[in-house]
Amino acid sequence: MRFVTFSHAGAKNRPGVIDAAGQTIVDLGEEGIADLNALILQGEAGLQTARRALEQPKRKVPLAEAALGAPIPRPRRNIMCVGKNYFEHSKEFEKSGFDSTSGGQAVPDAPVIFTKAPSSVSAPGAEIPSYLDPSQSTDYEGELGVVIGRGGRGIAKAAAYGHVFGYVILNDVTARKLQSQHKQWFLGKSVDGFCPMGPYLVTADEVGDVTKLVLTTEVNGEERQKGVVSDLIFDIPTIIETISRTMTLEPGDVIATGTPAGVGIGFTPPKFLKKGDVVRIAITGLGVLENPVA
């Protein structure tokens, strides 16, 4: 199933599911679902509610007439992220001089985990507010996001996919100079509006083999990034095992898995985002996330 958060005819931030034809949103708010966080928390019961609604919808909205928000407009906790998780990106990041944490290590020997504030999340089509970056070094990072369904602590790699609800596209927008200046990544990653997400949250069963998904990022129509999920240095089960070894993952947690080579800092000179640019990220089966830069 493909889930969305949408607004239509005065109704804002409604949870919905797209029908099989891909033309209509079934309003899950009419089924007593407050938002997609609530649906995920319900587990299988929430999915059953969505299936029943698809069979006997109480309210339908044409997809073309709806404004789509981030599927999870306000995550319950920080977005967890993995840095330098594609080989070539890890190398370009080290060479760029913006990584103050590497100690000269181009390819990490363990997952590099950081977080972004929930307030960084924004909608498909929303402007990326580069004007909020005082360092004027705003960069893009197209990424696959993993949304946890069944929580847990001490999750083994072999069981990890059983804890995944679905997948979403996100843009880990970054103020590079802040990232370097503060010797850690939280401030440079958490600028308001620096995590566009969407348009769909697609359930794991519909995605199938996630390692085959292809991610591409374009800026103003120029392809900058292209990567296959199978090229991750640390795969999704390893990421889940690593994070859950020390903390309990909860339903609705979002994990950004890393970005391929081709980000702005990888160019000489760097190609930072500027007003009027348009960033377009596509992942196989997950749709297209496009955002202009303000």
Buried (B, 14 or more C-beta within 10 A) or exposed (E): BBBBBBBBEEEEBBBBBBBEEEEBBBBBBBBEBEBBBBBBBBBEEBBEBBEEBBEEBEBBBEBEEBEBBBBBBEBBBBBBBBBBBBBBBBBBBBEBEBBEBBEEEBBBEEBBBBBBBBBBBBBBBBBBBBEEBEBEBBBBBBBBBBBBBBBBEEBEBEBBEEBBBBBBBBBBBBBBBBBBBEEBBBEBBBBEBBBBBBBBBBBBEEBEEBEEBBBBBBBEEEEBBBBBBEBBBBBBBBBBBBBBEEEEBBBBBBBBBBBBBBBBBBEEEBBBBEEEBBBBBBBBBBBBBBBBBB
